[in-house]
Amino acid sequence: GWDWWLLEFDGTDEAFGLVEGYDDELGYFSIKEMAELNRQMGFAAVERDEHFSPRPLSAVRRR
């Protein structure tokens, strides 16, 4: 799976953070596009961790 670690959010759609997938990279991503993907797939392809608590980026990066 892939993980998106949100660092900044404009309050509407655009987010900035760490994406861990094939490669790790910092970049922008759309919250609305993730929600649209769930609607298109018909299930929660992208899930939000409701129990996540803020922590330093160094604590969430894969080792």
ABEGO torsion letter per residue (X at the ends): XBBBBBABBAGAABBBBBBBBABBBBBBBBAAAAAAAAAAAGBBABBBBAABBBBBAAAABBX
